[in-house]
Amino acid sequence: MRIDDILKRKRTLSFEVFPPKKEDQSEKDALFKTIDSLRELDPDFISVTYGAGGGNARGAVEIAGHIKSVGTEPLAHITGGPSSPEDIDTVTAALEKLGVENILALRGDRPKDYSDLYCKYFMHATDLMDYIGGKFCIGAACYPEGHSECRTLKEDLINLKKKQDSGASFLITQIFYDNSYYYRLVNEAVKEGITVPIIPGIMPLVNAKNIGRIKSMCGSTIPLDFRNMIETYSENPAVMKEIGLNYAVYQIIDLIAKGAPGIHLYIMNRADTAKEIYGRLKGVFNELF
């Protein structure tokens, strides 16, 4: 089923997983078990990442096919990056054969040694969308605090409108910890003529060691009250886990109360994290999703 069709009738609950970096059957089996555990929570779809350089494309296609085969809708990431049209043709043909209907079209993160030759064919996500055309339901990424390569939020919103014009029928945000940035994005997007659903992406911060990685990856602002809690209990893993889970629950309840069209959880392949969040919000999900 197409995700845009699901969004027309209900809020969505979704999770994100990533394929093993190496061709290791034991790691694949572990991921398949994670997917089985996530399916117990009845998600509307599970997205599967695909490296910025396309290095694990085959693994991502295999995982997406597995998700489809066990009865849940997959959202397969495809990054343009250094890919050639032939690379994209190979991936999309494989996804079609597996019955995958939904794609998240991305340019992919630029490497440190980036040059224009890196993105020879697909300089922007919209180039990839235009090339893929209407074979799939296409989603795209957005950034509540603005894309790091854009000088202003306005510039980023103009690019976001281009994604909609190129066929994106829904958007999923990068992670954020201050909901006000999400609300600002939604409000300003409407002014720019963006009408597709914008699904907030939430990553429970249950380990203080991940702060640096999150900051370098997407530049997410950590609100002062949350940061104070993290700094106070960063050396106590049990307390830190509770803080991270409860803060994610707070974010989700606030987002739902203010009309978010769904919740996308970045769980880093941790089904236990997803189950913890779901357990604390079971009544909310059952009533409002």
Secondary structure, 3 states (H helix, E strand, C coil): CCHHHHHCCCCEEEEEECCCCCCCHHHHHHHHHHHHHHHCCCCCEEEECCCCCCCCHHHHHHHHHHHHHCCCEEEEEEECCCCCHHHHHHHHHHHHHCCCCEEEEECCCCCCCCCHHHHCCCCCHHHHHHHHHHHCEEEEEECCCCCCCCCCHHHHHHHHHHHHHCCEEEEEEEECCCHHHHHHHHHHHHHCCCCCCEEEEECCCCCHHHHHHHHHHHCCCCCHHHHHHHHHHCCCHHHHHHHHHHHHHHHHHHHHHCCCCEEEEECCCCHHHHHHHHHHCHHHHHHHC
